[in-house]
């Protein structure tokens, strides 16, 4: 088979920087990518036109399906139903389970008022299911309706799984999609079957429905007028109440602004910290309010901190590649830091997709003999995508091709698709519970800094996202040693510097067991932390905030491998935040504290005050 030639490299040109809030006479310039168009996968004018017509049709279907490939769903259900049809014993077993559950429910309903009969005698909600947690759900007839729903949910789960011969991913797609459809029919979603809503209605004389209607109209107006989500951000404003750590923008190109934060201690460790956040989120998740800002905590512990702030791309940036984020992001930031603090190694931190990018950059540097990194810290970041949780349900050839056609038309994966995919992973908490509270109860959750940040969504360029899905998720090239950087493969096993890796217990985006796989990918000392909470709340866990726990253990290079389940059962849980453990680990790898470095390589070329311009768009 003939080897495909690598994509042609990007050219760099200088163009005026685009800022809606730039003042008169602002002639600052930025590097602009001039990327060649990818060659058409077809030959001949007729084929190209047919290809474009197909992609246009797929893009139209995507608008109707919310970005979910109908073909992927059809293939999954065909696989499940055809194997189920050929399994009469399994069908009989499923039918028997339904009859047994029905008999149990009828018996429980008959004995519901019998003394000593518990309200959840047939089936209880799962611990993570908060829909039926209030005491009102223990009263008749609501308790019986809840149990009937949970029994039906359990029966469908059993029917969708365990059918011999069904592909694992197809089984997961069927189970997930059925669960989503059943969640719509939950008795907690309807006023007449939800005792909490009925109680609120009696208490307010129906005023909750009036307030709920107002909430709905307000949300609809926001979405229709500006494409914004139904989340009011209150008084949380970037640069005023969030992202307030003082600093300067010391570098800017087409993709990033690099922020250097002002020191808050008389002396600092000589090795600076570079933070690489994901570009599927605004960077200030790590610089929220002063009381939960990781940046503020680090500067208070005597570290010099640099942060990448990614520019939010638009349709004109459709051809920006994944490797451009490495070159114009991580590599450019390290070059700038080297000019500010020459001849010093850097502690690098990557969060989520930023951690995956940092891993790629570190492996590339190790391959090329670049020793500027002192340590690597990864927060909820995956380097092996074979067990990436329910997010992988959206990643197969049919689904990726469908997403590519949708992005091909728009140039980007926009904020609505990004938010919708993540909300589906926790639809009970992020969709249906919120709709019940806002529109049936007539209430609003108090705005928080995390809600404001979550509503400040970003877009992803067409080419970058396609490469990310295919090379990392679909083909798992990074874990397999097949990922190419500048035409040559890289391997995570070339990384030998100390690593601090954090997973979170209830992470739906980067499951901790997937993050844990790094143990057998790198040849380095790995300190692994399993924090309580989810993808965001488990990371934003400042000291002094109640409810946080973690487990921590260091495995030296070449140590015997310990599996994640054994690790979980043998490593004790500790109350509190993992942040002090990390700064203690960093301090042990750092040199003796000295005077803080200058702000930027040249004081006359400081571009702006933090948080900069890119974060505002």
JOTAGI-V512093 format. One record per residue. N is the residue number from 1. RES is the residue in three letters. SS is DSSP state (~ for helix, > for strand, _ for the rest). PHI is phi in radians with two decimals (* if undefined). PSI is psi in radians with two decimals (999 if undefined). Layout:
BEGIN
n,res,ss,phi,psi
N,RES,SS,PHI,PSI
N,RES,SS,PHI,PSI
END
This chain:
BEGIN
n,res,ss,phi,psi
1,UNK,_,*,2.32
2,UNK,_,-1.25,2.35
3,UNK,_,-1.33,2.33
4,UNK,_,-1.26,2.46
5,UNK,_,-1.33,2.54
6,UNK,_,-1.16,2.73
7,UNK,_,-1.06,2.49
8,UNK,_,-1.10,2.55
9,UNK,_,-1.25,2.73
10,UNK,_,-1.37,2.59
11,UNK,>,-1.70,2.70
12,UNK,>,-2.09,2.26
13,UNK,>,-2.24,2.85
14,UNK,>,-1.79,2.26
15,UNK,>,-2.45,2.70
16,UNK,>,-1.03,2.41
17,UNK,_,-1.29,2.54
18,UNK,_,-1.79,2.01
19,UNK,_,-2.44,2.24
20,UNK,_,-1.22,-0.38
21,UNK,_,-1.87,0.28
22,UNK,_,-1.21,2.41
23,UNK,_,-1.45,2.95
24,UNK,_,-1.02,2.46
25,UNK,_,1.37,0.07
26,UNK,_,-1.35,1.78
27,UNK,_,-1.87,0.41
28,UNK,_,-1.03,2.58
29,UNK,>,-2.13,2.75
30,UNK,>,-2.37,2.73
31,UNK,>,-1.24,2.29
32,UNK,>,-2.03,2.32
33,UNK,>,-1.38,2.31
34,UNK,>,-2.05,1.59
35,UNK,_,-1.73,2.42
36,UNK,_,-1.22,2.60
37,UNK,_,-1.20,2.43
38,UNK,_,-1.13,2.44
39,UNK,_,-1.11,2.54
40,UNK,_,-1.16,2.41
41,UNK,_,-1.32,-0.05
42,UNK,_,-2.10,2.91
43,UNK,_,-2.10,2.52
44,UNK,_,1.57,2.55
45,UNK,~,-1.12,-0.75
46,UNK,~,-1.07,-0.74
47,UNK,~,-1.12,-0.71
48,UNK,~,-1.10,-0.75
49,UNK,~,-1.14,-0.69
50,UNK,~,-1.12,-0.71
51,UNK,~,-1.07,-0.78
52,UNK,~,-1.13,-0.67
53,UNK,~,-1.12,-0.71
54,UNK,~,-1.09,-0.78
55,UNK,~,-1.15,-0.65
56,UNK,~,-1.12,-0.74
57,UNK,~,-1.09,-0.77
58,UNK,~,-1.10,-0.67
59,UNK,~,-1.12,-0.66
60,UNK,~,-1.13,-0.74
61,UNK,~,-1.10,-0.62
62,UNK,~,-1.11,-0.61
63,UNK,~,-1.15,-0.52
64,UNK,~,-1.45,-0.55
65,UNK,~,-1.73,0.05
66,UNK,_,1.22,0.41
67,UNK,_,1.56,0.00
68,UNK,_,-1.57,2.26
69,UNK,_,-1.27,2.06
70,UNK,~,-1.06,-0.59
71,UNK,~,-1.14,-0.72
72,UNK,~,-1.08,-0.73
73,UNK,~,-1.13,-0.77
74,UNK,~,-1.07,-0.77
75,UNK,~,-1.10,-0.70
76,UNK,~,-1.15,-0.79
77,UNK,~,-1.21,-0.60
78,UNK,~,-1.11,-0.76
79,UNK,~,-1.04,-0.83
80,UNK,~,-1.15,-0.87
81,UNK,~,-1.17,-0.66
82,UNK,~,-1.18,-0.70
83,UNK,~,-1.25,-0.61
84,UNK,~,-1.16,-0.67
85,UNK,~,-1.11,-0.52
86,UNK,_,-1.60,0.23
87,UNK,_,-2.23,1.30
88,UNK,~,-1.09,-0.60
89,UNK,~,-1.18,-0.68
90,UNK,~,-1.17,-0.65
91,UNK,~,-1.11,-0.72
92,UNK,~,-1.11,-0.72
93,UNK,~,-1.09,-0.73
94,UNK,~,-1.12,-0.72
95,UNK,~,-1.12,-0.73
96,UNK,~,-1.10,-0.70
97,UNK,~,-1.08,-0.69
98,UNK,~,-1.11,-0.74
99,UNK,~,-1.16,-0.71
100,UNK,~,-1.10,-0.78
101,UNK,~,-1.10,-0.69
102,UNK,~,-1.12,-0.74
103,UNK,~,-1.12,-0.73
104,UNK,~,-1.08,-0.71
105,UNK,~,-1.19,-0.75
106,UNK,~,-1.09,-0.73
107,UNK,~,-1.14,-0.70
108,UNK,~,-1.15,-0.69
109,UNK,~,-1.12,-0.66
110,UNK,~,-1.18,-0.62
111,UNK,_,-1.77,0.28
112,UNK,_,-1.06,-0.64
113,UNK,_,-1.62,0.11
114,UNK,_,-1.26,2.32
115,UNK,_,-0.99,2.39
116,UNK,_,1.53,-0.11
117,UNK,_,-1.43,2.06
118,UNK,_,-1.24,2.69
119,UNK,_,-1.18,-0.50
120,UNK,_,-1.94,0.94
121,UNK,_,-1.29,-0.47
122,UNK,_,-1.64,-0.88
123,UNK,_,-2.68,2.49
124,UNK,_,-1.90,2.64
125,UNK,_,-1.13,2.64
126,UNK,_,-1.13,2.66
127,UNK,_,-0.96,-0.59
128,UNK,_,-1.46,-0.10
129,UNK,_,-1.56,1.86
130,UNK,_,-1.67,0.04
131,UNK,_,-1.13,-0.57
132,UNK,_,-2.07,0.56
133,UNK,_,-1.48,-0.33
134,UNK,_,-1.33,2.65
135,UNK,~,-1.00,-0.48
136,UNK,~,-1.03,-0.47
137,UNK,~,-1.34,-0.05
138,UNK,~,-1.61,-0.02
139,UNK,_,-1.68,2.60
140,UNK,_,-1.32,2.62
141,UNK,_,-1.55,0.07
142,UNK,~,-1.17,-0.61
143,UNK,~,-1.12,-0.71
144,UNK,~,-1.17,-0.67
145,UNK,~,-1.13,-0.70
146,UNK,~,-1.14,-0.75
147,UNK,~,-1.17,-0.67
148,UNK,~,-1.08,-0.73
149,UNK,~,-1.13,-0.79
150,UNK,~,-1.14,-0.63
151,UNK,~,-1.12,-0.73
152,UNK,~,-1.12,-0.69
153,UNK,~,-1.10,-0.76
154,UNK,~,-1.15,-0.70
155,UNK,~,-1.11,-0.77
156,UNK,~,-1.14,-0.63
157,UNK,~,-1.07,-0.78
158,UNK,~,-1.15,-0.60
159,UNK,~,-1.24,-0.58
160,UNK,~,-1.44,-0.27
161,UNK,_,-2.08,2.82
162,UNK,_,1.36,0.25
163,UNK,_,-1.56,2.07
164,UNK,_,-1.10,2.30
165,UNK,_,1.73,-0.25
166,UNK,_,-1.34,2.32
167,UNK,_,-1.04,2.48
168,UNK,~,-0.98,-0.80
169,UNK,~,-1.17,-0.69
170,UNK,~,-1.11,-0.70
171,UNK,~,-1.05,-0.74
172,UNK,~,-1.15,-0.66
173,UNK,~,-1.12,-0.79
174,UNK,~,-1.10,-0.83
175,UNK,~,-1.08,-0.75
176,UNK,~,-1.14,-0.81
177,UNK,~,-1.18,-0.67
178,UNK,~,-1.11,-0.73
179,UNK,~,-1.07,-0.69
180,UNK,~,-1.11,-0.73
181,UNK,~,-1.17,-0.70
182,UNK,~,-1.15,-0.64
183,UNK,~,-1.04,-0.53
184,UNK,~,-1.08,-0.59
185,UNK,_,-1.62,0.13
186,UNK,_,-1.02,2.39
187,UNK,~,-1.07,-0.30
188,UNK,~,-1.26,-0.24
189,UNK,~,-1.58,-0.06
190,UNK,_,-2.15,2.45
191,UNK,~,-1.06,-0.76
192,UNK,~,-1.32,-0.28
193,UNK,~,-1.97,0.12
194,UNK,_,-1.94,1.89
195,UNK,~,-1.13,-0.47
196,UNK,~,-1.17,-0.73
197,UNK,~,-1.17,-0.74
198,UNK,~,-1.09,-0.74
199,UNK,~,-1.07,-0.74
200,UNK,~,-1.12,-0.65
201,UNK,~,-1.14,-0.77
202,UNK,~,-1.15,-0.69
203,UNK,~,-1.19,-0.61
204,UNK,~,-1.81,-0.02
205,UNK,_,1.17,0.50
206,UNK,_,1.54,0.04
207,UNK,~,-1.14,-0.41
208,UNK,~,-1.07,-0.61
209,UNK,~,-1.24,-0.59
210,UNK,~,-1.15,-0.79
211,UNK,~,-1.14,-0.64
212,UNK,~,-1.12,-0.68
213,UNK,~,-1.11,-0.70
214,UNK,~,-1.10,-0.72
215,UNK,~,-1.07,-0.74
216,UNK,~,-1.11,-0.79
217,UNK,~,-1.11,-0.68
218,UNK,~,-1.13,-0.76
219,UNK,~,-1.16,-0.72
220,UNK,~,-1.12,-0.72
221,UNK,~,-1.12,-0.72
222,UNK,~,-1.09,-0.79
223,UNK,~,-1.19,-0.66
224,UNK,~,-1.32,-0.62
225,UNK,~,-1.49,-0.63
226,UNK,~,-2.29,0.08
227,UNK,_,1.19,0.38
228,UNK,_,-1.59,2.70
229,UNK,_,-1.33,2.92
230,UNK,_,-1.43,0.75
231,UNK,_,-2.11,2.05
232,UNK,_,-1.42,2.23
233,UNK,_,-1.58,-0.03
234,UNK,_,1.06,-2.33
235,UNK,_,-1.65,0.26
236,UNK,_,-1.53,1.85
237,UNK,_,-2.12,2.27
238,UNK,>,-1.04,2.23
239,UNK,_,1.58,-0.22
240,UNK,_,-2.01,-0.86
241,UNK,_,-2.07,-0.38
242,UNK,>,-2.21,2.73
243,UNK,_,0.98,0.91
244,UNK,_,-1.87,-0.03
245,UNK,_,-1.05,2.25
246,UNK,_,-1.21,2.49
247,UNK,>,3.13,-3.02
248,UNK,>,-2.34,2.55
249,UNK,>,-1.43,1.97
250,UNK,>,-1.82,-0.07
251,UNK,>,-2.78,2.57
252,UNK,>,-2.60,2.37
253,UNK,_,-2.39,-2.86
254,UNK,_,-1.15,-0.40
255,UNK,_,-1.92,-0.51
256,UNK,>,-2.36,2.72
257,UNK,>,-1.98,2.38
258,UNK,>,-1.84,2.09
259,UNK,>,-1.74,2.27
260,UNK,>,-1.88,2.15
261,UNK,>,-1.56,2.53
262,UNK,_,-1.21,2.43
263,UNK,_,-1.19,2.64
264,UNK,_,-2.12,0.10
265,UNK,_,-2.19,2.75
266,UNK,_,-1.17,-0.60
267,UNK,>,-2.21,2.66
268,UNK,>,-2.34,2.75
269,UNK,_,-1.13,2.53
270,UNK,_,-1.18,-0.51
271,UNK,_,-1.51,2.09
272,UNK,_,-1.33,2.89
273,UNK,>,-1.93,2.25
274,UNK,>,-1.87,2.15
275,UNK,>,-1.80,2.19
276,UNK,>,-1.96,1.67
277,UNK,_,-1.39,2.97
278,UNK,_,-1.34,2.64
279,UNK,_,-1.65,0.12
280,UNK,_,-1.53,0.14
281,UNK,_,-2.64,2.73
282,UNK,_,-1.29,2.55
283,UNK,~,-1.09,-0.43
284,UNK,~,-1.34,0.16
285,UNK,~,-0.99,-0.47
286,UNK,~,-1.71,0.13
287,UNK,_,-2.54,1.02
288,UNK,_,-1.31,-2.30
289,UNK,_,-1.22,2.75
290,UNK,~,-0.95,-0.56
291,UNK,~,-1.34,-0.25
292,UNK,~,-2.31,0.47
293,UNK,_,-1.53,2.11
294,UNK,~,-1.16,-0.63
295,UNK,~,-1.06,-0.84
296,UNK,~,-1.08,-0.68
297,UNK,~,-1.12,-0.76
298,UNK,~,-1.16,-0.77
299,UNK,~,-1.14,-0.58
300,UNK,~,-1.21,-0.36
301,UNK,_,-1.63,0.14
302,UNK,_,1.52,0.59
303,UNK,_,-2.01,2.52
304,UNK,_,-1.52,2.16
305,UNK,>,-2.04,2.30
306,UNK,>,-2.03,2.48
307,UNK,>,-2.30,2.33
308,UNK,>,-1.47,2.27
309,UNK,>,-1.99,1.98
310,UNK,>,-1.39,2.53
311,UNK,_,-1.34,2.45
312,UNK,_,-1.40,1.95
313,UNK,_,-1.28,2.81
314,UNK,_,-2.22,-3.00
315,UNK,~,-1.05,-0.50
316,UNK,~,-1.18,-0.27
317,UNK,~,-1.72,0.36
318,UNK,_,-1.01,-0.51
319,UNK,_,-1.68,0.17
320,UNK,_,-1.18,2.24
321,UNK,_,-1.63,2.88
322,UNK,~,-1.06,-0.70
323,UNK,~,-1.23,-0.34
324,UNK,~,-1.11,-0.55
325,UNK,~,-1.20,-0.54
326,UNK,~,-1.26,-0.84
327,UNK,~,-1.21,-0.89
328,UNK,~,-1.50,-0.13
329,UNK,~,-1.81,-1.48
330,UNK,~,-1.10,-0.86
331,UNK,~,-1.12,-0.77
332,UNK,~,-1.14,-0.66
333,UNK,~,-1.14,-0.74
334,UNK,~,-1.13,-0.66
335,UNK,~,-1.10,-0.73
336,UNK,~,-1.17,-0.75
337,UNK,~,-1.08,-0.66
338,UNK,~,-1.09,-0.52
339,UNK,~,-1.34,-0.52
340,UNK,~,-1.36,-0.81
341,UNK,_,-2.19,1.44
342,UNK,_,-1.11,2.59
343,UNK,_,1.08,0.55
344,UNK,_,-2.20,2.41
345,UNK,_,-1.32,2.87
346,UNK,>,-2.15,2.38
347,UNK,>,-1.48,2.08
348,UNK,>,-1.87,2.37
349,UNK,>,-2.17,2.28
350,UNK,>,-2.17,2.39
351,UNK,>,-2.04,2.24
352,UNK,_,1.01,-2.22
353,UNK,~,-1.07,-0.53
354,UNK,~,-1.10,-0.55
355,UNK,~,-1.24,-0.67
356,UNK,~,-1.08,-0.78
357,UNK,~,-1.08,-0.74
358,UNK,~,-1.11,-0.67
359,UNK,~,-1.07,-0.74
360,UNK,~,-1.11,-0.78
361,UNK,~,-1.10,-0.71
362,UNK,~,-1.18,-0.71
363,UNK,~,-1.15,-0.65
364,UNK,~,-1.13,-0.78
365,UNK,~,-1.10,-0.70
366,UNK,~,-1.13,-0.73
367,UNK,~,-1.05,-0.67
368,UNK,_,-1.63,0.09
369,UNK,_,1.34,0.34
370,UNK,_,-1.50,2.03
371,UNK,_,-1.94,0.58
372,UNK,_,-1.35,-0.26
373,UNK,>,-1.57,2.29
374,UNK,>,-1.56,-0.68
375,UNK,>,-2.72,2.87
376,UNK,>,-2.25,2.30
377,UNK,>,-2.13,2.31
378,UNK,>,-2.15,2.25
379,UNK,>,-1.98,2.01
380,UNK,_,0.84,0.83
381,UNK,_,-2.08,2.38
382,UNK,_,-1.83,2.50
383,UNK,_,-2.15,-0.11
384,UNK,_,-2.32,2.21
385,UNK,_,-1.94,0.35
386,UNK,_,-1.29,-0.43
387,UNK,_,-2.28,1.00
388,UNK,_,-1.57,0.41
389,UNK,~,1.35,-2.88
390,UNK,~,-1.18,-0.24
391,UNK,~,-1.08,-0.50
392,UNK,~,-1.26,-0.19
393,UNK,~,-1.08,-0.47
394,UNK,~,-1.57,0.12
395,UNK,_,-2.12,1.60
396,UNK,_,-2.50,3.07
397,UNK,~,-1.03,-0.75
398,UNK,~,-1.11,-0.80
399,UNK,~,-1.19,-0.71
400,UNK,~,-1.13,-0.76
401,UNK,~,-1.07,-0.68
402,UNK,~,-1.14,-0.78
403,UNK,~,-1.11,-0.68
404,UNK,~,-1.07,-0.73
405,UNK,~,-1.16,-0.65
406,UNK,~,-1.13,-0.78
407,UNK,~,-1.24,-0.57
408,UNK,~,-1.00,-0.69
409,UNK,~,-1.26,-0.69
410,UNK,~,-1.65,-0.37
411,UNK,_,1.55,-0.33
412,UNK,>,-2.54,2.80
413,UNK,>,-1.57,1.97
414,UNK,_,-1.44,3.12
415,UNK,~,-1.16,-0.56
416,UNK,~,-1.19,-0.72
417,UNK,~,-1.18,-0.68
418,UNK,~,-1.05,-0.89
419,UNK,~,-1.14,-0.72
420,UNK,~,-1.10,-0.71
421,UNK,~,-1.10,-0.75
422,UNK,~,-1.26,-0.58
423,UNK,~,-1.19,-0.60
424,UNK,~,-1.08,-0.53
425,UNK,~,-1.16,-0.43
426,UNK,_,-2.36,1.00
427,UNK,~,-1.11,-0.60
428,UNK,~,-1.07,-0.75
429,UNK,~,-1.45,-0.68
430,UNK,~,-1.71,-0.27
431,UNK,~,-2.07,-1.20
432,UNK,~,-1.25,-0.70
433,UNK,~,-1.12,-0.66
434,UNK,~,-1.20,-0.72
435,UNK,~,-1.09,-0.71
436,UNK,~,-1.09,-0.79
437,UNK,~,-1.16,-0.79
438,UNK,~,-1.30,-0.74
439,UNK,~,-1.81,-0.50
440,UNK,~,-1.68,-0.75
441,UNK,_,-1.42,-0.35
442,UNK,_,1.24,0.50
443,UNK,_,-1.99,2.85
444,UNK,_,-2.29,2.37
445,UNK,_,-1.19,2.44
446,UNK,_,-1.07,2.29
447,UNK,_,-1.02,2.51
448,UNK,_,-2.32,2.88
449,UNK,~,-1.11,-0.63
450,UNK,~,-1.19,-0.66
451,UNK,~,-1.14,-0.73
452,UNK,~,-1.11,-0.74
453,UNK,~,-1.12,-0.74
454,UNK,~,-1.10,-0.55
455,UNK,~,-1.37,-0.25
456,UNK,_,-1.55,1.24
457,UNK,_,-1.43,2.91
458,UNK,_,-2.21,3.04
459,UNK,_,-2.05,2.87
460,UNK,>,-2.19,2.33
461,UNK,>,-1.14,2.59
462,UNK,~,-0.97,-0.95
463,UNK,~,-1.17,-0.77
464,UNK,~,-1.03,-0.83
465,UNK,~,-1.19,-0.64
466,UNK,~,-1.08,-0.80
467,UNK,~,-1.13,-0.67
468,UNK,~,-1.08,-0.83
469,UNK,~,-1.15,-0.75
470,UNK,~,-1.33,-0.88
471,UNK,~,-1.30,-0.66
472,UNK,~,-1.68,-0.98
473,UNK,~,-1.28,-0.99
474,UNK,~,-1.27,-0.83
475,UNK,_,-1.70,-0.27
476,UNK,_,0.92,0.77
477,UNK,_,-1.12,-0.62
478,UNK,_,-1.12,-0.82
479,UNK,_,-1.20,-0.49
480,UNK,_,-1.56,0.05
481,UNK,_,1.27,0.34
482,UNK,_,-1.86,-0.01
483,UNK,_,-1.31,2.22
484,UNK,>,-1.75,2.32
485,UNK,>,-2.18,2.09
486,UNK,_,0.97,0.69
487,UNK,_,1.46,-0.03
488,UNK,>,-2.20,2.52
489,UNK,>,-1.27,2.68
490,UNK,_,-2.09,2.78
491,UNK,_,-2.40,2.33
492,UNK,~,-1.14,-0.38
493,UNK,~,-1.18,-0.21
494,UNK,~,-1.35,-0.18
495,UNK,_,-1.41,2.12
496,UNK,_,-2.12,-0.07
497,UNK,_,-1.46,2.74
498,UNK,_,-1.03,2.54
499,UNK,>,-2.27,2.48
500,UNK,>,-2.10,2.01
501,UNK,>,-2.12,2.25
502,UNK,>,-2.06,2.20
503,UNK,>,-2.00,2.79
504,UNK,>,-2.12,2.47
505,UNK,_,-1.08,-0.65
506,UNK,_,-2.01,0.78
507,UNK,_,-1.51,2.07
508,UNK,_,-1.59,-0.23
509,UNK,_,-1.68,-0.83
510,UNK,_,-2.23,1.43
511,UNK,_,-0.93,2.45
512,UNK,~,-1.10,-0.55
513,UNK,~,-1.21,-0.47
514,UNK,~,-1.26,-0.74
515,UNK,~,-1.08,-0.64
516,UNK,~,-1.09,-0.41
517,UNK,~,-1.01,-0.32
518,UNK,~,-1.02,-0.42
519,UNK,~,-0.95,-0.69
520,UNK,~,-1.81,0.23
521,UNK,_,-1.78,-0.55
522,UNK,_,-1.88,2.75
523,UNK,_,-1.88,1.25
524,UNK,_,-2.68,2.83
525,UNK,_,-1.23,2.20
526,UNK,>,-2.10,2.08
527,UNK,>,-1.70,1.98
528,UNK,>,-1.86,2.32
529,UNK,>,-2.09,2.27
530,UNK,>,-1.91,1.90
531,UNK,>,-1.70,2.64
532,UNK,_,-1.24,2.85
533,UNK,_,1.66,-3.02
534,UNK,_,-1.87,-2.80
535,UNK,_,-1.05,-0.60
536,UNK,_,-1.83,-0.87
537,UNK,_,-1.16,-0.47
538,UNK,_,-1.32,-0.40
539,UNK,_,-1.55,-0.79
540,UNK,_,-1.44,1.41
541,UNK,_,-2.30,1.25
542,UNK,_,-1.21,2.65
543,UNK,_,-1.03,2.48
544,UNK,_,1.61,-0.30
545,UNK,_,-1.44,2.19
546,UNK,_,-1.22,2.75
547,UNK,_,1.68,-0.08
548,UNK,_,-1.60,2.44
549,UNK,>,-2.41,2.87
550,UNK,>,-2.78,2.84
551,UNK,>,-2.18,2.54
552,UNK,>,-2.55,2.43
553,UNK,>,-2.76,2.48
554,UNK,>,-1.81,2.26
555,UNK,>,-1.96,2.13
556,UNK,_,-1.35,2.76
557,UNK,_,-1.01,2.49
558,UNK,_,1.25,0.13
559,UNK,_,-1.27,2.74
560,UNK,_,-1.10,2.35
561,UNK,_,-1.21,2.39
562,UNK,_,-2.00,2.20
563,UNK,_,-1.20,2.79
564,UNK,~,-1.10,-0.66
565,UNK,~,-1.17,-0.75
566,UNK,~,-1.14,-0.70
567,UNK,~,-1.02,-0.81
568,UNK,~,-1.10,-0.65
569,UNK,~,-1.37,-0.33
570,UNK,~,-1.89,-0.33
571,UNK,_,-1.63,2.14
572,UNK,_,-1.27,2.68
573,UNK,_,-1.50,2.47
574,UNK,>,-2.13,2.36
575,UNK,>,-1.33,2.49
576,UNK,_,2.00,-3.00
577,UNK,_,-1.55,2.57
578,UNK,_,-1.44,-0.19
579,UNK,~,-0.96,-0.84
580,UNK,~,-1.06,-0.59
581,UNK,~,-1.08,-0.69
582,UNK,~,-1.19,-0.81
583,UNK,~,-1.16,-0.55
584,UNK,~,-1.15,-0.72
585,UNK,~,-1.12,-0.77
586,UNK,~,-1.11,-0.75
587,UNK,~,-1.07,-0.67
588,UNK,~,-1.15,-0.43
589,UNK,~,-1.66,-0.04
590,UNK,_,-1.80,2.81
591,UNK,_,-1.43,-3.05
592,UNK,_,-1.23,2.41
593,UNK,_,-1.12,2.57
594,UNK,>,-2.58,-3.02
595,UNK,>,-1.10,2.55
596,UNK,_,-1.08,2.64
597,UNK,_,-1.29,2.95
598,UNK,_,-1.16,2.84
599,UNK,_,-1.60,1.79
600,UNK,_,1.43,2.79
601,UNK,_,-1.23,-0.47
602,UNK,_,-2.53,2.02
603,UNK,~,-1.04,-0.49
604,UNK,~,-1.31,-0.18
605,UNK,~,-1.95,0.33
606,UNK,_,-1.13,2.26
607,UNK,_,-1.59,-0.62
608,UNK,>,-2.98,2.90
609,UNK,>,-1.37,2.63
610,UNK,_,-1.09,2.53
611,UNK,_,-1.58,0.17
612,UNK,_,1.50,-2.97
613,UNK,_,-1.72,-0.65
614,UNK,~,-1.08,-0.59
615,UNK,~,-1.19,-0.29
616,UNK,~,-1.55,0.00
617,UNK,_,-2.14,999
END
